[in-house]
Amino acid sequence: MLVKIKPKAQKYIEGLPEKSQRIIAEHLLQLENPQTARDIECIHENDWRMHISHTYTAFFHMEGDIVFIDLFMSIEEAHKRYGRL
């Protein structure tokens, strides 16, 4: 599968330290094969989330052979915004 990051999520990631960006990239590459990716959970029909290193959360959905990273934030931000799903 192809992984595409929406502009808002990309901007958030680009604002992080280089080391964090590298770790995030390694995790997001796992979504090329979502069935073997670690730390993902379906939260509603075709909406998913992935925890990254107990620090960040990526929210994504799939359309055909494309994974779209819709939102990206810290785990704390995600819990404040969406509660503990």
Backbone as a chain_set.jsonl record, in Angstrom:
{"seq": "MLVKIKPKAQKYIEGLPEKSQRIIAEHLLQLENPQTARDIECIHENDWRMHISHTYTAFFHMEGDIVFIDLFMSIEEAHKRYGRL", "coords": {"N": [[0.843, -1.181, 0.0], [0.351, 2.3, -0.545], [1.493, 5.054, 1.329], [0.177, 8.082, 2.303], [0.575, 11.343, 3.513], [-1.424, 13.759, 4.922], [-1.466, 17.352, 4.457], [-1.707, 18.906, 6.913], [-1.001, 17.069, 8.925], [1.57, 16.482, 8.039], [2.847, 18.937, 8.392], [2.832, 19.132, 11.187], [4.524, 16.986, 11.872], [6.906, 17.81, 10.64], [7.634, 19.871, 12.307], [8.767, 18.704, 14.47], [11.605, 17.399, 16.398], [14.522, 16.13, 14.652], [15.248, 13.458, 15.308], [12.842, 12.42, 16.331], [11.283, 12.638, 14.023], [12.511, 10.734, 12.401], [11.993, 8.344, 13.805], [9.203, 8.328, 13.667], [8.826, 8.147, 10.884], [9.84, 5.563, 10.429], [7.912, 4.025, 11.762], [5.538, 4.744, 10.393], [6.06, 3.705, 7.899], [5.488, 1.054, 8.278], [2.839, 0.901, 7.719], [2.59, 0.356, 5.09], [2.004, -2.243, 4.861], [-0.578, -2.854, 6.437], [-1.685, -5.025, 7.829], [0.35, -6.263, 9.189], [1.394, -4.298, 10.732], [2.428, -2.754, 13.776], [0.879, -1.815, 16.892], [-1.604, -0.672, 16.04], [-5.064, 0.259, 15.858], [-8.474, -0.218, 15.224], [-10.754, 2.345, 15.313], [-13.201, 3.233, 14.482], [-15.249, 1.968, 12.108], [-13.726, 2.563, 9.219], [-11.726, 4.065, 10.285], [-8.667, 4.486, 11.839], [-6.073, 4.197, 14.348], [-2.673, 4.73, 15.245], [-0.295, 4.12, 17.639], [2.775, 5.582, 18.39], [5.801, 4.875, 19.643], [4.937, 5.328, 22.315], [4.5, 8.027, 22.489], [3.448, 9.553, 20.364], [0.49, 9.831, 18.277], [-0.997, 8.627, 15.382], [-3.662, 9.219, 13.242], [-5.548, 7.539, 10.876], [-6.932, 6.534, 7.656], [-8.047, 4.14, 5.199], [-8.157, 3.905, 1.693], [-8.869, 1.972, -0.872], [-5.83, 1.003, -2.193], [-4.384, 2.823, -0.722], [-3.11, 4.42, 2.134], [-4.121, 6.98, 4.161], [-2.744, 9.381, 6.165], [-4.374, 11.168, 8.395], [-4.467, 12.837, 10.71], [-2.071, 13.913, 13.126], [-0.616, 13.756, 16.259], [0.476, 14.392, 19.668], [0.311, 11.783, 22.138], [-0.854, 12.7, 24.49], [-2.283, 14.971, 23.584], [-4.118, 13.664, 21.922], [-5.574, 12.131, 23.784], [-6.756, 14.174, 25.308], [-8.319, 15.378, 23.351], [-9.916, 13.328, 22.197], [-10.468, 11.553, 24.198], [-9.841, 8.529, 26.024], [-9.798, 6.136, 23.91]], "CA": [[0.0, 0.0, 0.0], [1.021, 3.591, -0.569], [1.163, 5.866, 2.503], [0.168, 9.518, 2.004], [0.374, 12.149, 4.714], [-2.136, 15.0, 4.616], [-0.622, 18.514, 4.758], [-1.734, 19.309, 8.327], [-0.208, 16.085, 9.662], [2.959, 16.654, 7.601], [3.362, 20.149, 9.034], [3.077, 18.793, 12.587], [5.708, 16.116, 11.917], [8.078, 18.606, 10.264], [7.968, 20.735, 13.431], [9.372, 17.9, 15.533], [13.05, 17.167, 16.258], [14.908, 15.175, 13.603], [15.201, 12.09, 15.829], [11.425, 12.033, 16.376], [10.838, 12.458, 12.64], [13.057, 9.461, 11.923], [11.233, 7.272, 14.463], [7.852, 8.374, 13.095], [8.906, 7.62, 9.515], [9.996, 4.105, 10.517], [6.621, 3.446, 12.136], [4.538, 4.947, 9.339], [6.368, 2.785, 6.796], [4.818, -0.222, 8.567], [1.486, 0.947, 7.165], [2.592, -0.179, 3.723], [1.327, -3.527, 5.043], [-1.281, -2.631, 7.699], [-2.005, -6.262, 8.541], [1.476, -6.652, 10.039], [1.841, -3.119, 11.478], [2.256, -2.842, 15.231], [0.238, -0.739, 17.648], [-2.728, -0.009, 15.379], [-6.357, -0.139, 16.39], [-9.629, 0.339, 14.53], [-11.545, 3.109, 16.28], [-14.556, 3.38, 13.941], [-15.344, 1.474, 10.734], [-12.483, 2.643, 8.452], [-10.834, 5.011, 10.962], [-7.681, 3.753, 12.626], [-5.029, 4.977, 14.989], [-1.41, 4.038, 15.494], [0.553, 4.72, 18.663], [4.177, 5.551, 17.987], [6.771, 5.026, 20.735], [4.274, 5.826, 23.525], [4.64, 9.48, 22.487], [2.631, 10.161, 19.314], [-0.631, 9.078, 17.719], [-1.376, 8.935, 14.004], [-5.007, 8.791, 12.879], [-5.518, 7.303, 9.438], [-7.962, 5.708, 7.032], [-7.58, 3.49, 3.981], [-9.016, 3.929, 0.506], [-8.229, 1.087, -1.848], [-4.448, 0.66, -1.856], [-3.723, 3.999, -0.171], [-3.317, 4.758, 3.54], [-4.04, 8.419, 4.343], [-2.519, 9.85, 7.526], [-5.252, 12.329, 8.479], [-4.057, 13.676, 11.831], [-0.917, 13.441, 13.874], [-0.493, 14.558, 17.476], [1.031, 13.66, 20.806], [-0.695, 10.933, 22.793], [-1.575, 13.551, 25.436], [-3.252, 15.747, 22.816], [-5.167, 12.747, 21.466], [-6.428, 11.779, 24.925], [-7.546, 15.35, 25.641], [-9.261, 15.672, 22.268], [-10.825, 12.219, 21.896], [-10.613, 10.662, 25.332], [-9.092, 7.269, 25.881], [-10.632, 5.231, 23.089]], "C": [[0.888, 1.244, 0.0], [0.566, 4.378, 0.655], [1.281, 7.336, 2.117], [-0.165, 10.275, 3.289], [-0.29, 13.463, 4.31], [-1.312, 16.192, 5.11], [-0.575, 18.929, 6.234], [-0.885, 18.363, 9.179], [1.271, 16.237, 9.316], [3.6, 17.859, 8.289], [3.698, 19.879, 10.5], [4.375, 17.99, 12.715], [6.974, 16.915, 11.619], [8.524, 19.545, 11.382], [8.637, 20.012, 14.587], [10.881, 17.767, 15.331], [13.343, 16.06, 15.241], [14.822, 13.726, 14.077], [13.757, 11.579, 15.871], [10.894, 11.788, 14.971], [11.304, 11.113, 12.085], [12.277, 8.28, 12.509], [9.828, 7.183, 13.875], [7.851, 7.774, 11.696], [9.026, 6.1, 9.524], [8.664, 3.434, 10.846], [5.589, 3.573, 11.015], [4.801, 4.048, 8.137], [5.748, 1.402, 7.019], [3.433, -0.27, 7.941], [1.436, 0.562, 5.695], [1.971, -1.569, 3.716], [0.603, -3.467, 6.396], [-1.576, -3.903, 8.498], [-0.874, -6.715, 9.449], [1.996, -5.477, 10.87], [1.541, -3.297, 12.961], [1.501, -1.629, 15.752], [-0.828, 0.024, 16.877], [-4.03, -0.57, 15.931], [-7.453, 0.54, 15.573], [-10.476, 1.078, 15.566], [-12.975, 3.36, 15.8], [-14.54, 2.995, 12.472], [-14.003, 1.52, 9.995], [-11.519, 3.685, 9.034], [-9.953, 4.24, 11.936], [-6.756, 4.718, 13.337], [-3.814, 4.087, 15.209], [-0.668, 4.81, 16.57], [1.998, 4.532, 18.231], [5.04, 5.87, 19.201], [6.178, 5.622, 22.004], [4.333, 7.341, 23.63], [3.669, 10.143, 21.519], [1.509, 9.23, 18.887], [-0.898, 9.567, 16.31], [-2.78, 8.386, 13.784], [-5.03, 8.655, 11.361], [-6.732, 6.521, 8.975], [-7.382, 5.141, 5.743], [-8.637, 3.615, 2.891], [-8.309, 3.115, -0.559], [-6.847, 0.694, -1.383], [-3.674, 1.839, -1.286], [-4.115, 4.173, 1.295], [-3.119, 6.261, 3.664], [-3.856, 8.734, 5.824], [-3.28, 11.174, 7.638], [-4.79, 13.332, 9.539], [-2.857, 13.049, 12.52], [-0.774, 14.346, 15.075], [0.16, 13.732, 18.574], [-0.084, 12.809, 21.419], [-1.513, 11.765, 23.777], [-2.642, 14.388, 24.729], [-4.423, 14.874, 22.376], [-6.109, 12.381, 22.597], [-7.301, 12.96, 25.337], [-8.648, 15.58, 24.625], [-10.322, 14.585, 22.111], [-11.099, 11.314, 23.074], [-9.797, 9.41, 25.106], [-9.987, 6.264, 25.197], [-10.227, 3.803, 23.312]], "O": [[2.019, 1.225, 0.483], [-0.619, 4.372, 0.987], [2.333, 7.789, 1.666], [-1.062, 9.895, 4.042], [0.223, 14.19, 3.459], [-0.549, 16.065, 6.068], [0.493, 19.267, 6.744], [-0.139, 18.808, 10.051], [2.129, 16.135, 10.193], [4.754, 17.801, 8.712], [4.724, 20.34, 11.0], [5.216, 18.285, 13.564], [8.0, 16.72, 12.27], [9.679, 19.971, 11.401], [9.03, 20.638, 15.572], [11.384, 17.993, 14.231], [12.519, 15.176, 15.007], [14.371, 12.857, 13.329], [13.485, 10.44, 15.491], [10.14, 10.84, 14.747], [10.558, 10.438, 11.376], [11.943, 7.334, 11.796], [9.325, 6.09, 13.617], [6.971, 6.981, 11.36], [8.387, 5.422, 8.72], [8.329, 2.397, 10.275], [4.857, 2.627, 10.725], [3.867, 3.669, 7.431], [5.51, 0.665, 6.062], [2.909, -1.348, 7.663], [0.354, 0.453, 5.117], [1.469, -2.023, 2.688], [1.117, -3.976, 7.392], [-1.7, -3.848, 9.721], [-1.108, -7.477, 10.387], [2.945, -5.643, 11.637], [0.541, -3.904, 13.345], [1.491, -0.565, 15.134], [-0.952, 1.239, 17.035], [-4.094, -1.705, 16.402], [-7.366, 1.73, 15.27], [-10.867, 0.498, 16.579], [-13.859, 3.662, 16.602], [-13.87, 3.649, 11.672], [-13.208, 0.591, 10.136], [-10.6, 4.133, 8.348], [-10.436, 3.448, 12.746], [-6.662, 5.894, 12.985], [-3.921, 2.868, 15.341], [-0.437, 6.012, 16.434], [2.39, 3.461, 17.767], [5.015, 6.985, 19.722], [6.869, 6.36, 22.706], [4.23, 7.891, 24.726], [3.119, 11.199, 21.832], [1.562, 8.019, 19.099], [-1.011, 10.769, 16.068], [-3.057, 7.228, 14.099], [-4.585, 9.552, 10.645], [-7.46, 5.929, 9.772], [-6.352, 5.607, 5.257], [-9.834, 3.455, 3.131], [-7.272, 3.524, -1.083], [-6.691, 0.117, -0.306], [-2.445, 1.863, -1.353], [-5.29, 4.088, 1.653], [-2.057, 6.771, 3.308], [-4.709, 8.396, 6.645], [-2.881, 12.178, 7.048], [-4.733, 14.535, 9.282], [-2.66, 11.834, 12.5], [-0.805, 15.569, 14.939], [0.369, 12.529, 18.425], [-1.268, 13.089, 21.235], [-2.722, 11.571, 23.896], [-3.768, 14.503, 25.212], [-5.579, 15.291, 22.447], [-7.322, 12.325, 22.395], [-8.467, 12.77, 25.682], [-9.772, 15.931, 24.983], [-11.498, 14.891, 21.913], [-11.897, 10.384, 22.956], [-9.134, 9.272, 24.079], [-10.827, 5.624, 25.828], [-10.806, 2.896, 22.715]]}, "num_chains": 1, "name": "protein.A"}
